[in-house]
């Protein structure tokens, strides 16, 4: 059941990525492009966790990718408000 929920969460992240990608193509605003990239990374981490047999505390590479996605969102917001 846990794998199914991780897959559903990954799908939700990728749907959000597609929405932001569409808004980025229509407006050309970097905020939407960066949000799209962040949701792509978040979906990839969820998918990776679903495929991992037994994720352990020592395997932190997926969590580093998740941190990069959250930092990308933060940079996008700061960049949008700075201008």
Secondary structure per residue as TSV (DSSP state, phi and psi in degrees):
chain	resnum	aa	ss	phi	psi
A	1	X	-	360.0	-34.9
A	2	X	H	-64.0	-39.1
A	3	X	H	-64.7	-38.5
A	4	X	H	-63.2	-43.8
A	5	X	H	-67.3	-37.8
A	6	X	H	-65.0	-39.2
A	7	X	H	-65.5	-39.8
A	8	X	H	-65.8	-38.7
A	9	X	H	-66.6	-40.2
A	10	X	H	-62.2	-42.3
A	11	X	H	-63.1	-40.6
A	12	X	H	-62.7	-39.6
A	13	X	H	-64.5	-40.4
A	14	X	H	-71.8	-31.1
A	15	X	H	-66.7	-42.8
A	16	X	H	-62.0	-38.4
A	17	X	H	-60.7	-42.1
A	18	X	H	-66.1	-38.0
A	19	X	H	-62.8	-48.2
A	20	X	H	-65.6	-34.2
A	21	X	H	-64.8	-40.0
A	22	X	H	-64.9	-43.7
A	23	X	H	-64.1	-36.9
A	24	X	H	-65.3	-41.1
A	25	X	H	-67.1	-33.7
A	26	X	H	-75.6	-40.3
A	27	X	H	-103.1	-27.3
A	28	X	-	76.4	10.9
A	29	X	-	-76.6	129.8
A	30	X	H	-65.1	-26.5
A	31	X	H	-57.9	-45.9
A	32	X	H	-68.0	-36.9
A	33	X	H	-64.2	-41.6
A	34	X	H	-70.9	-37.0
A	35	X	H	-64.1	-39.7
A	36	X	H	-61.9	-44.6
A	37	X	H	-64.4	-38.3
A	38	X	H	-65.3	-41.9
A	39	X	H	-71.7	-28.0
A	40	X	H	-62.7	-46.1
A	41	X	H	-64.3	-41.6
A	42	X	H	-64.1	-40.0
A	43	X	H	-64.9	-37.7
A	44	X	H	-64.9	-38.4
A	45	X	H	-68.1	-40.3
A	46	X	H	-63.6	-40.8
A	47	X	H	-65.6	-40.6
A	48	X	H	-63.8	-38.9
A	49	X	H	-68.3	-32.5
A	50	X	H	-68.8	-34.1
A	51	X	H	-81.1	-22.1
A	52	X	-	-68.7	132.2
A	53	X	S	-68.5	-55.7
A	54	X	S	-135.7	88.6
A	55	X	-	-64.6	130.3
A	56	X	-	-114.8	170.2
A	57	X	T	-64.7	-26.8
A	58	X	T	-76.8	-21.5
A	59	X	-	-90.6	89.0
A	60	X	-	-100.9	1.0
A	61	X	H	-61.7	-35.5
A	62	X	H	-68.7	-33.1
A	63	X	H	-74.8	-27.6
A	64	X	H	-67.9	-36.8
A	65	X	H	-66.4	-40.4
A	66	X	H	-63.9	-40.1
A	67	X	H	-62.7	-40.4
A	68	X	H	-62.1	-38.0
A	69	X	H	-65.4	-43.2
A	70	X	H	-67.8	-36.7
A	71	X	H	-66.4	-35.4
A	72	X	H	-63.8	-40.1
A	73	X	H	-64.1	-43.2
A	74	X	H	-63.2	-43.5
A	75	X	H	-64.0	-38.8
A	76	X	H	-63.4	-42.3
A	77	X	H	-68.1	-45.0
A	78	X	H	-63.6	-42.1
A	79	X	H	-63.8	-38.2
A	80	X	H	-68.7	-39.2
A	81	X	H	-81.0	-18.4
A	82	X	H	-72.7	-35.1
A	83	X	-	-70.0	360.0
